[in-house]
């Protein structure tokens, strides 16, 4: 980013702050503030340990300094402007979640699709916070980050004193980390008959349904997922249903197999022999290598060399039989589940339920450093994002559903300006989709509406021409 581009961006960001009064967070005088300035870009240098005593002082600072990025702490301090964290004297912190589309497992084909994916994850997280944790809507704030996702601020007095370890437990719950399905279900009931234990109930019962007929928490989510999965499988044709079941089994078995470690030379020999002779049987392969059959099977599964089709066809029949049993479905809704002949397939569906219901943030699961960091700086609502030129938009829970970031977070004009797209042009920057329009750019001089040009300049993909 050259000097002329920085000058233009700073001028237009300054115009925005001159005509806007940003929304200040609650108790802003007890928060630390941090800023990144245009002059130092592309280096990211955080200027922190700033404090404001009034809204007027904060506004004057924004208008005078015109930062590329503005942040405030999630924490509250006695002396927020002190030069060291110890001197600040921590007094509590909001519970913060940072959902970033870049960290989701889904592969998005465009920036718009990426934002659509992260919005779905945000809805899931809000449901957890409202349903499982029982936070009031009045204590939850949703903010579009201005870039790749959303921030959620929980300002319930109960969470303010929580330390990092306690916040990490919340992260683990949301992400399903360490969640063992067997703990959802009560043990099968036994009675003593003629001096012997005898089973009186073969079905599993989700323990959370004991306290309320509707269930709660992960137990309720698993019950709902089972009903949905069984209903959905009946709508598929045979080929698709077999494929769904095959992938379900494959993922479950691979996860189990990955818990074992095998010598690399053994793995390489098995892969080589199987690749040379696809029809070789498990027993013969095990004898040839001198390894137990179960270990050979695990190695083949891990390396996608095991054929699950026949197994999938057999298990699908059992699943379909249960799905066609309305009485069984009604019982699942009440937390009572009977998979009498499909023990492991039941476990596989439950594992998938956990995977699909867990919150995906940072590295595939909740971004622990953000949520557990009690001294974290988070982007200031109503400020501008120096990496996109878009507004950091505070939203109500009602407004979140209707919010369209590539329209509602755009603040700059339709006036056309010229920019020079610099090589190498990355594929993700070649198409800009904003305000319901699409702009395809190429290296060299391009003429675009200012809001689209600002986006590319802030991304470092173009210079002001």
WOWOZI-V233120 format. One record per residue. N is the residue number from 1. RES is the residue in three letters. SS is DSSP state (hx for helix, st for strand, lp for the rest). PHI is phi in radians with two decimals (999 if undefined). NEAR is the number of other C-alpha atoms within 10 Angstrom. Layout:
BEGIN
N&RES&SS&PHI&NEAR + N&RES&SS&PHI&NEAR
END
This chain:
BEGIN
1&UNK&lp&999&18 + 2&UNK&lp&-1.45&13 + 3&UNK&hx&-1.06&13 + 4&UNK&hx&-1.12&12 + 5&UNK&hx&-1.15&20 + 6&UNK&hx&-1.04&21 + 7&UNK&hx&-1.11&14 + 8&UNK&hx&-1.16&15 + 9&UNK&hx&-1.08&21 + 10&UNK&hx&-1.11&20 + 11&UNK&hx&-1.09&12 + 12&UNK&hx&-1.29&16 + 13&UNK&hx&-1.11&23 + 14&UNK&hx&-1.09&19 + 15&UNK&hx&-1.06&14 + 16&UNK&hx&-1.08&18 + 17&UNK&hx&-1.20&19 + 18&UNK&hx&-1.18&15 + 19&UNK&lp&-1.93&9 + 20&UNK&lp&-2.38&13 + 21&UNK&lp&-1.95&15 + 22&UNK&lp&-1.06&17 + 23&UNK&lp&-1.34&13 + 24&UNK&lp&-1.51&17 + 25&UNK&lp&-1.24&13 + 26&UNK&lp&-0.99&9 + 27&UNK&lp&0.93&8 + 28&UNK&hx&-1.11&21 + 29&UNK&hx&-1.25&21 + 30&UNK&hx&-1.71&21 + 31&UNK&lp&-1.87&28 + 32&UNK&lp&-1.47&27 + 33&UNK&st&-2.12&26 + 34&UNK&st&-2.47&21 + 35&UNK&st&-2.50&24 + 36&UNK&st&-2.07&20 + 37&UNK&lp&-1.90&21 + 38&UNK&hx&-1.03&23 + 39&UNK&hx&-1.00&15 + 40&UNK&hx&-1.67&12 + 41&UNK&lp&-1.16&16 + 42&UNK&lp&-1.46&12 + 43&UNK&lp&-1.16&10 + 44&UNK&lp&-1.70&12 + 45&UNK&lp&-2.05&13 + 46&UNK&lp&-1.49&15 + 47&UNK&st&-1.68&13 + 48&UNK&st&-2.07&19 + 49&UNK&st&1.14&20 + 50&UNK&st&-1.74&15 + 51&UNK&lp&-2.41&20 + 52&UNK&lp&-2.17&18 + 53&UNK&lp&-1.72&11 + 54&UNK&lp&-2.69&11 + 55&UNK&hx&-1.10&15 + 56&UNK&hx&-1.06&11 + 57&UNK&hx&-1.14&11 + 58&UNK&hx&-1.13&19 + 59&UNK&hx&-1.14&18 + 60&UNK&hx&-1.07&13 + 61&UNK&hx&-1.16&13 + 62&UNK&hx&-1.06&21 + 63&UNK&hx&-1.29&17 + 64&UNK&hx&-1.47&12 + 65&UNK&hx&-1.64&14 + 66&UNK&lp&0.82&25 + 67&UNK&lp&-1.27&23 + 68&UNK&lp&-1.34&26 + 69&UNK&st&-2.44&19 + 70&UNK&st&-2.23&26 + 71&UNK&st&-2.35&21 + 72&UNK&st&-2.34&23 + 73&UNK&st&-1.34&25 + 74&UNK&lp&-1.29&29 + 75&UNK&st&-1.53&25 + 76&UNK&st&-1.95&23 + 77&UNK&st&-2.24&22 + 78&UNK&lp&-1.28&15 + 79&UNK&lp&-2.26&21 + 80&UNK&lp&-1.11&25 + 81&UNK&lp&-1.56&20 + 82&UNK&lp&-1.10&17 + 83&UNK&lp&-1.36&12 + 84&UNK&lp&-2.24&11 + 85&UNK&hx&-1.14&15 + 86&UNK&hx&-1.14&9 + 87&UNK&hx&-1.21&13 + 88&UNK&hx&-1.17&19 + 89&UNK&lp&1.12&14 + 90&UNK&st&-1.04&19 + 91&UNK&st&-2.18&13 + 92&UNK&st&2.37&19 + 93&UNK&st&-2.73&26 + 94&UNK&lp&-1.11&24 + 95&UNK&st&-1.59&25 + 96&UNK&st&-2.01&24 + 97&UNK&st&-2.18&24 + 98&UNK&st&-2.04&23 + 99&UNK&st&-1.73&28 + 100&UNK&st&-2.04&26 + 101&UNK&hx&-1.07&26 + 102&UNK&hx&-1.10&19 + 103&UNK&hx&-1.68&19 + 104&UNK&lp&-1.37&21 + 105&UNK&lp&-1.24&14 + 106&UNK&lp&-1.20&14 + 107&UNK&lp&-1.58&12 + 108&UNK&lp&-1.57&15 + 109&UNK&lp&-1.57&9 + 110&UNK&lp&-2.70&15 + 111&UNK&hx&-1.06&20 + 112&UNK&hx&-1.08&16 + 113&UNK&hx&-1.14&14 + 114&UNK&hx&-1.06&19 + 115&UNK&hx&-1.22&22 + 116&UNK&hx&-1.13&17 + 117&UNK&hx&-1.11&19 + 118&UNK&hx&-1.26&23 + 119&UNK&hx&-1.18&24 + 120&UNK&hx&-1.13&11 + 121&UNK&hx&-1.12&23 + 122&UNK&hx&-1.14&25 + 123&UNK&hx&-1.04&15 + 124&UNK&hx&-1.07&16 + 125&UNK&hx&-1.13&22 + 126&UNK&hx&-1.05&19 + 127&UNK&hx&-1.12&13 + 128&UNK&hx&-1.04&20 + 129&UNK&hx&-1.14&17 + 130&UNK&hx&-1.40&13 + 131&UNK&hx&-1.48&13 + 132&UNK&hx&-1.37&15 + 133&UNK&lp&-1.66&12 + 134&UNK&lp&1.25&10 + 135&UNK&lp&-1.23&17 + 136&UNK&lp&-1.33&13 + 137&UNK&hx&-0.99&14 + 138&UNK&hx&-1.17&11 + 139&UNK&hx&-1.80&11 + 140&UNK&st&-2.08&20 + 141&UNK&st&-2.13&17 + 142&UNK&st&-1.89&21 + 143&UNK&st&-2.35&22 + 144&UNK&st&-1.23&27 + 145&UNK&lp&-1.25&28 + 146&UNK&lp&1.53&26 + 147&UNK&lp&-2.21&21 + 148&UNK&lp&-2.03&19 + 149&UNK&st&-3.12&23 + 150&UNK&st&-2.37&24 + 151&UNK&st&-1.95&23 + 152&UNK&st&-2.07&23 + 153&UNK&st&-1.91&20 + 154&UNK&st&-1.86&24 + 155&UNK&lp&-2.06&20 + 156&UNK&lp&-1.44&15 + 157&UNK&hx&-1.06&12 + 158&UNK&hx&-1.23&11 + 159&UNK&hx&-1.62&15 + 160&UNK&hx&-0.98&18 + 161&UNK&lp&-1.46&16 + 162&UNK&lp&-1.10&17 + 163&UNK&lp&-1.50&14 + 164&UNK&hx&-1.00&15 + 165&UNK&hx&-1.07&11 + 166&UNK&hx&-1.21&13 + 167&UNK&hx&-1.20&19 + 168&UNK&hx&-1.15&20 + 169&UNK&hx&-1.13&14 + 170&UNK&hx&-1.12&17 + 171&UNK&hx&-1.02&22 + 172&UNK&hx&-1.08&18 + 173&UNK&hx&-1.11&18 + 174&UNK&hx&-1.14&23 + 175&UNK&hx&-1.56&24 + 176&UNK&lp&1.26&20 + 177&UNK&lp&-1.13&15 + 178&UNK&lp&1.26&8 + 179&UNK&lp&-1.33&14 + 180&UNK&lp&-1.88&11 + 181&UNK&hx&-0.94&16 + 182&UNK&hx&-1.12&12 + 183&UNK&hx&-1.41&11 + 184&UNK&hx&-1.41&18 + 185&UNK&st&-2.04&18 + 186&UNK&lp&-1.27&14 + 187&UNK&lp&-1.16&15 + 188&UNK&lp&-1.08&12 + 189&UNK&lp&-1.28&13 + 190&UNK&st&-2.22&13 + 191&UNK&st&-2.28&12 + 192&UNK&st&-1.63&9 + 193&UNK&st&-2.22&9 + 194&UNK&lp&0.93&7 + 195&UNK&lp&1.39&7 + 196&UNK&st&-2.17&9 + 197&UNK&st&-1.31&11 + 198&UNK&st&-2.31&12 + 199&UNK&st&-1.25&12 + 200&UNK&lp&-1.97&10 + 201&UNK&lp&-2.63&13 + 202&UNK&lp&-1.53&14 + 203&UNK&lp&-1.35&15 + 204&UNK&st&-1.65&20 + 205&UNK&st&-2.21&22 + 206&UNK&st&-1.27&25 + 207&UNK&hx&-1.09&19 + 208&UNK&hx&-1.20&19 + 209&UNK&hx&-1.42&21 + 210&UNK&lp&-1.26&14 + 211&UNK&lp&-1.53&9 + 212&UNK&lp&-2.57&10 + 213&UNK&lp&-1.12&11 + 214&UNK&lp&-1.58&14 + 215&UNK&lp&1.27&19 + 216&UNK&lp&-2.78&19 + 217&UNK&hx&1.06&14 + 218&UNK&hx&-1.10&23 + 219&UNK&hx&-1.05&21 + 220&UNK&hx&-1.11&22 + 221&UNK&hx&-1.10&15 + 222&UNK&hx&-1.18&25 + 223&UNK&hx&-1.02&26 + 224&UNK&hx&-1.11&16 + 225&UNK&hx&-1.16&21 + 226&UNK&hx&-1.04&22 + 227&UNK&hx&-1.08&17 + 228&UNK&hx&-1.13&13 + 229&UNK&hx&-1.07&15 + 230&UNK&hx&-1.17&19 + 231&UNK&hx&-1.18&16 + 232&UNK&hx&-1.21&12 + 233&UNK&hx&-1.13&19 + 234&UNK&lp&-1.30&15 + 235&UNK&lp&-1.50&10 + 236&UNK&lp&-1.61&12 + 237&UNK&lp&-1.30&9 + 238&UNK&hx&-1.01&13 + 239&UNK&hx&-1.10&9 + 240&UNK&hx&-1.22&12 + 241&UNK&hx&-1.11&18 + 242&UNK&hx&-1.12&22 + 243&UNK&hx&-1.12&16 + 244&UNK&hx&-1.07&16 + 245&UNK&hx&-1.15&23 + 246&UNK&hx&-1.05&21 + 247&UNK&hx&-1.15&14 + 248&UNK&hx&-1.07&17 + 249&UNK&hx&-1.14&22 + 250&UNK&hx&-1.03&21 + 251&UNK&hx&-1.12&16 + 252&UNK&hx&-1.16&19 + 253&UNK&hx&-1.17&17 + 254&UNK&hx&-1.15&17 + 255&UNK&hx&-1.07&15 + 256&UNK&hx&-1.15&13 + 257&UNK&hx&-1.15&18 + 258&UNK&lp&-1.19&13 + 259&UNK&lp&-1.32&8 + 260&UNK&lp&-1.81&10 + 261&UNK&lp&-1.98&11 + 262&UNK&lp&-2.21&12 + 263&UNK&lp&-1.00&7 + 264&UNK&hx&-1.06&9 + 265&UNK&hx&-1.15&9 + 266&UNK&hx&-1.16&15 + 267&UNK&hx&-1.03&17 + 268&UNK&hx&-1.08&12 + 269&UNK&hx&-1.13&13 + 270&UNK&hx&-1.12&21 + 271&UNK&hx&-1.10&17 + 272&UNK&hx&-1.12&11 + 273&UNK&hx&-1.12&14 + 274&UNK&hx&-1.15&18 + 275&UNK&hx&-1.17&12 + 276&UNK&hx&-1.31&10 + 277&UNK&lp&-2.42&11 + 278&UNK&lp&-1.08&10 + 279&UNK&lp&-1.57&8 + 280&UNK&lp&-1.09&12 + 281&UNK&lp&-1.36&10 + 282&UNK&hx&-1.08&17 + 283&UNK&hx&-1.10&14 + 284&UNK&hx&-1.14&11 + 285&UNK&hx&-1.12&19 + 286&UNK&hx&-1.13&17 + 287&UNK&hx&-1.14&11 + 288&UNK&hx&-1.16&12 + 289&UNK&hx&-1.50&15 + 290&UNK&lp&1.41&11 + 291&UNK&lp&-2.22&14 + 292&UNK&lp&-1.03&13 + 293&UNK&hx&-0.97&16 + 294&UNK&hx&-1.08&13 + 295&UNK&hx&-1.21&16 + 296&UNK&hx&-1.09&21 + 297&UNK&hx&-1.07&19 + 298&UNK&hx&-1.08&23 + 299&UNK&hx&-1.13&24 + 300&UNK&hx&-1.12&20 + 301&UNK&hx&-1.13&21 + 302&UNK&hx&-1.02&17 + 303&UNK&lp&-1.74&12 + 304&UNK&lp&0.98&12 + 305&UNK&lp&-1.99&15 + 306&UNK&lp&-1.87&16 + 307&UNK&lp&-1.62&12 + 308&UNK&lp&-1.71&17 + 309&UNK&hx&-1.06&16 + 310&UNK&hx&-1.08&11 + 311&UNK&hx&-1.11&13 + 312&UNK&hx&-1.15&21 + 313&UNK&hx&-1.09&17 + 314&UNK&hx&-1.16&12 + 315&UNK&hx&-1.23&20 + 316&UNK&hx&-1.08&22 + 317&UNK&hx&-1.06&12 + 318&UNK&hx&-1.17&15 + 319&UNK&hx&-1.11&20 + 320&UNK&hx&-1.13&15 + 321&UNK&hx&-1.08&12 + 322&UNK&hx&-1.20&18 + 323&UNK&hx&-1.12&21 + 324&UNK&lp&-1.53&13 + 325&UNK&lp&-1.74&11 + 326&UNK&hx&-1.08&10 + 327&UNK&hx&-1.09&10 + 328&UNK&hx&-1.14&17 + 329&UNK&hx&-1.13&22 + 330&UNK&hx&-1.10&13 + 331&UNK&hx&-1.21&15 + 332&UNK&hx&-1.06&22 + 333&UNK&hx&-1.09&20 + 334&UNK&lp&-1.68&20 + 335&UNK&lp&1.57&24 + 336&UNK&st&-1.91&18 + 337&UNK&st&-2.22&21 + 338&UNK&lp&-2.22&18 + 339&UNK&lp&-1.99&17 + 340&UNK&lp&-1.06&12 + 341&UNK&lp&-2.00&11 + 342&UNK&lp&-2.32&14 + 343&UNK&hx&-0.90&10 + 344&UNK&hx&-1.30&14 + 345&UNK&hx&-1.20&20 + 346&UNK&hx&-1.09&17 + 347&UNK&hx&-1.05&16 + 348&UNK&hx&-1.13&19 + 349&UNK&hx&-1.17&20 + 350&UNK&hx&-1.11&21 + 351&UNK&hx&-1.03&20 + 352&UNK&hx&-1.18&18 + 353&UNK&hx&-1.07&19 + 354&UNK&hx&-1.13&21 + 355&UNK&hx&-1.08&15 + 356&UNK&hx&-1.38&13 + 357&UNK&hx&-1.62&19 + 358&UNK&lp&-1.20&23 + 359&UNK&lp&-1.49&27 + 360&UNK&lp&-1.71&26 + 361&UNK&lp&-2.55&25 + 362&UNK&lp&0.69&19 + 363&UNK&lp&1.08&13 + 364&UNK&lp&1.76&15 + 365&UNK&lp&-2.42&21 + 366&UNK&lp&-0.86&29 + 367&UNK&lp&-1.28&21 + 368&UNK&hx&-0.96&21 + 369&UNK&hx&-0.98&15 + 370&UNK&hx&-1.27&21 + 371&UNK&hx&-1.20&23 + 372&UNK&hx&-1.48&22 + 373&UNK&lp&-1.43&19 + 374&UNK&lp&-1.40&24 + 375&UNK&lp&-2.14&21 + 376&UNK&lp&-1.21&18 + 377&UNK&st&-1.65&21 + 378&UNK&st&-2.21&21 + 379&UNK&st&-1.08&23 + 380&UNK&lp&-1.30&26 + 381&UNK&lp&-1.00&25 + 382&UNK&lp&1.36&23 + 383&UNK&lp&-1.42&29 + 384&UNK&st&-1.85&29 + 385&UNK&lp&-1.59&23 + 386&UNK&lp&-1.22&26 + 387&UNK&lp&-1.73&17 + 388&UNK&lp&-2.50&22 + 389&UNK&lp&1.39&28 + 390&UNK&lp&-1.69&28 + 391&UNK&st&-1.45&24 + 392&UNK&lp&-1.46&25 + 393&UNK&st&-1.72&23 + 394&UNK&st&-1.33&21 + 395&UNK&st&-2.29&17 + 396&UNK&lp&-1.41&14 + 397&UNK&hx&-1.10&16 + 398&UNK&hx&-1.20&9 + 399&UNK&hx&-1.30&11 + 400&UNK&hx&-1.05&16 + 401&UNK&hx&-1.06&11 + 402&UNK&hx&-1.59&9 + 403&UNK&lp&-1.21&16 + 404&UNK&lp&-2.12&18 + 405&UNK&hx&-1.01&24 + 406&UNK&hx&-1.41&18 + 407&UNK&hx&-2.22&14 + 408&UNK&hx&-1.34&14 + 409&UNK&lp&-1.72&22 + 410&UNK&lp&-1.50&22 + 411&UNK&lp&-2.07&15 + 412&UNK&lp&-1.65&20 + 413&UNK&lp&-1.43&11 + 414&UNK&lp&-1.47&12 + 415&UNK&lp&-0.99&9 + 416&UNK&st&-1.42&14 + 417&UNK&st&-2.35&16 + 418&UNK&st&-1.76&16 + 419&UNK&st&-2.30&23 + 420&UNK&st&-1.95&20 + 421&UNK&st&-1.33&24 + 422&UNK&lp&-1.63&17 + 423&UNK&lp&-1.37&11 + 424&UNK&lp&-1.42&9 + 425&UNK&lp&-1.39&15 + 426&UNK&lp&-1.31&12 + 427&UNK&hx&-0.94&8 + 428&UNK&hx&-1.21&10 + 429&UNK&hx&-1.78&19 + 430&UNK&lp&-1.35&15 + 431&UNK&st&-2.19&17 + 432&UNK&st&-1.96&21 + 433&UNK&st&-2.01&15 + 434&UNK&st&-2.59&20 + 435&UNK&lp&0.92&16 + 436&UNK&lp&1.29&7 + 437&UNK&st&-2.13&10 + 438&UNK&st&-2.13&11 + 439&UNK&st&-2.21&15 + 440&UNK&st&-1.65&11 + 441&UNK&lp&-2.03&18 + 442&UNK&lp&-2.41&16 + 443&UNK&lp&-1.04&16 + 444&UNK&st&1.89&14 + 445&UNK&st&-1.32&16 + 446&UNK&st&-2.33&18 + 447&UNK&st&-1.93&15 + 448&UNK&st&-2.42&19 + 449&UNK&st&-1.01&15 + 450&UNK&hx&-0.96&18 + 451&UNK&hx&-1.09&22 + 452&UNK&hx&-1.27&28 + 453&UNK&hx&-1.15&28 + 454&UNK&hx&-1.05&28 + 455&UNK&hx&-1.03&23 + 456&UNK&hx&-1.20&25 + 457&UNK&hx&-1.15&26 + 458&UNK&hx&-1.12&23 + 459&UNK&lp&-1.29&15 + 460&UNK&lp&1.43&19 + 461&UNK&lp&-1.64&21 + 462&UNK&st&-2.62&27 + 463&UNK&st&-2.01&24 + 464&UNK&st&-1.19&22 + 465&UNK&lp&-1.76&14
END
